[in-house]
Amino acid sequence: MILLKDILYKVNINAVAGNTVTYVNDVHFDSRKVSLDDVFVAVPGTVVDGHDYITKAVEAGAIAVVCERLPEQLVNGITYVEVENAHKALAVMAANFYGNPSQNLKLIGVTGTNGKTTVTSLLSQLFTKAGYKTGLLSTVKVMVGSKEYPATHTTPDSMTINRYLKMMNDAGVEYCFMEVSSHGIHQERTMGLNFAGGVFTNLSHDHLDYHKTFAEYRDTKKRFFDELPKNAFALVNVDDKNGVVMLQNTKARKITYALKTYADYKAQILENQFTGLLLKVNDNEVWSRLIGSFNAYNLLAVYAVADLFELDKLEILKYISELESVGGRFQYFISDDKVTAIVDYAHTPDALKNVLETINAIRTGNETLITVVGCGGDRDKTKRPIMANIASTLSTKAIFTSDNPRTEDPNKIIEEMESGVEPQNFNKTLSIEDRKQAIKTACQFAQANDIILIAGKGHETYQEINGVRSDFDDMKVVKKLLTHIKK
């Protein structure tokens, strides 16, 4: 039990009706989870408004309600707190409720369109190898020391974030690496967290179904750096023109990294093969098992963060050479028939272009490159024709298929993709709605030394169609098909 006034510390309050010197049990923003002596925070959402569920929360036993608009009728014995912004209030309350756990560890936030999962996961690996207890909040999984928990969102809600951070405190975690999504920033989920540093990877076309314009998407990312404290660092990729934008108003220490332009941390690709990358990082060579120029950026960011925390430079390079790729990020295997199958999460135009350009830079040109790709339903529609154009231009053959159609008609999604294919590439494309059948067709086309890229879902182990999630793992499917078909 904790006093209501203590969890309201630093919340921007407009008015209070009732007593804040009262003990509360828990904090919820979902009325269905409320029980006796809990606080209910009425958060306005994109689909439903928490204010519509205040009565239900009180009936379930809530002793206090935090909201942006007070109900017309107040119930005796219930404390009502009117706040400026319920999202911000929830974030600050969550941090207070769990004892502000981010202050007891070094929390690093990584944001950008692509690379967040890889950078956070590699940092967690490296700092663990260096002997530190680490935490990870990523799209793929949550780690509290050596304990793994399933991830539900790129950036979880404020209560979930702080609960995990408190668990990290209890487990003796020193460093936590966290993906920070534009949704998470916009919905104030990172408010009240004490970041020791922030990393910007890159910015490209994504989430315009939510943010409406690219400028709004960029400025939302920028807010994360605007709000960093002056004792933190802001590490940005200045090969991306938006990197400089991220630094414009930050109070944090400004640090840059790049492959092509002048920066505090520089890297050069010496070799780029399917077996890995040979990099020159600030005048030292290092071999990595990771592949592609996009991973050169990811590894450079990881090196920079480790160096900023004053780990030994040669030790950092040693650990980088031992790092393993993240599941569903350029994850590949070579079949007995010498067909290379690559599974990658690339679900944005920029990510797909990066992966295909990496493959084309490595292959000799004698191999066929077959790309299987779809676009998610109920998401940004504007990127569909762009992704199809990229796939059909940079591949020998492109097969358009379902990703996670969700509530949309998968054939309509594929039609929207097809509209982006240029006339000279028509004969290079094929559309097969069923994802397994699309992958099977790619496997049947492939001969020795050919390459199959299956893009879009990466680490996901399900496919969502009309609200139903079915088991579907791209890597498992292609491995089984290649083994079966080629035998």
PyMOL commands that set and color helices and strands:
alter all, ss='L'
color gray80, all
select helices_A, chain A and resi 4-7+31-33+50-59+86-97+101-104+116-129+158-171+182-186+208-211+214-226+242-247+293-308+313-322+349-362+383-394+410-418+423-428+435-445+474-486
alter helices_A, ss='H'
color red, helices_A
select strands_A, chain A and resi 2-3+13-17+23-24+27-28+39-41+64-67+79-83+106-111+134-137+141-144+147-150+175-179+195-200+233-237+253-258+265-273+276-281+284-288+331-334+340-344+369-373+397-400+429-431+451-455+462-465+468-471
alter strands_A, ss='S'
color yellow, strands_A
deselect
rebuild
show_as cartoon
